[in-house]
Every structure is written in structure tokens, then in C-alpha cells.
Amino acid sequence: MARIGFPVALAEKDFGYARAATRRSGAPVARAAHEMFRRAMRKGLGDRNLTSVATLVRRQAQ
């Protein structure tokens, strides 16, 4: 599979930075997004692009 787009692993790292920067406010949206990307990482999707997270969410909703 071709590796195109922005990898999940980098997005998860960036959400970690965002959460650290907004820790005092709680940032519930950043926290929820970061958790979704962490879940994708645990599923082994770190080298896939961001669309794999959407697929994961869709599967969990079924």
C-alpha cells in the first residue's frame, strides 16, 4: 500500500502537543481526538494516513 497523506503517528503526536498546551482548560475536543488517534495507534495504524482513523470510527459505530 502506498504511503500518502499525513500519517496517524504524526497526527497523534501533534494532538499530544495540543493537549499539553491546553491542559488547564481541559480541551475536551482535543482530548477526544487525541484518544481516537491513540486508539488507531494501538490498532497498528500508525503508518497509515488519516483516512484510516475515519474507517476505525465508522467500524466502531456499527
Secondary structure as a PSIPRED ss2 file (coil, helix, strand):
# PSIPRED VFORMAT (PSIPRED V4.0)

   1 M C   1.000  0.000  0.000
   2 A C   1.000  0.000  0.000
   3 R C   1.000  0.000  0.000
   4 I C   1.000  0.000  0.000
   5 G C   1.000  0.000  0.000
   6 F C   1.000  0.000  0.000
   7 P E   0.000  0.000  1.000
   8 V H   0.000  1.000  0.000
   9 A H   0.000  1.000  0.000
  10 L H   0.000  1.000  0.000
  11 A H   0.000  1.000  0.000
  12 E H   0.000  1.000  0.000
  13 K H   0.000  1.000  0.000
  14 D H   0.000  1.000  0.000
  15 F H   0.000  1.000  0.000
  16 G H   0.000  1.000  0.000
  17 Y H   0.000  1.000  0.000
  18 A H   0.000  1.000  0.000
  19 R H   0.000  1.000  0.000
  20 A H   0.000  1.000  0.000
  21 A H   0.000  1.000  0.000
  22 T C   1.000  0.000  0.000
  23 R C   1.000  0.000  0.000
  24 R C   1.000  0.000  0.000
  25 S C   1.000  0.000  0.000
  26 G C   1.000  0.000  0.000
  27 A C   1.000  0.000  0.000
  28 P H   0.000  1.000  0.000
  29 V H   0.000  1.000  0.000
  30 A H   0.000  1.000  0.000
  31 R H   0.000  1.000  0.000
  32 A H   0.000  1.000  0.000
  33 A H   0.000  1.000  0.000
  34 H H   0.000  1.000  0.000
  35 E H   0.000  1.000  0.000
  36 M H   0.000  1.000  0.000
  37 F H   0.000  1.000  0.000
  38 R H   0.000  1.000  0.000
  39 R H   0.000  1.000  0.000
  40 A H   0.000  1.000  0.000
  41 M H   0.000  1.000  0.000
  42 R H   0.000  1.000  0.000
  43 K C   1.000  0.000  0.000
  44 G C   1.000  0.000  0.000
  45 L C   1.000  0.000  0.000
  46 G C   1.000  0.000  0.000
  47 D C   1.000  0.000  0.000
  48 R C   1.000  0.000  0.000
  49 N E   0.000  0.000  1.000
  50 L C   1.000  0.000  0.000
  51 T H   0.000  1.000  0.000
  52 S H   0.000  1.000  0.000
  53 V H   0.000  1.000  0.000
  54 A H   0.000  1.000  0.000
  55 T H   0.000  1.000  0.000
  56 L H   0.000  1.000  0.000
  57 V H   0.000  1.000  0.000
  58 R H   0.000  1.000  0.000
  59 R H   0.000  1.000  0.000
  60 Q H   0.000  1.000  0.000
  61 A H   0.000  1.000  0.000
  62 Q C   1.000  0.000  0.000
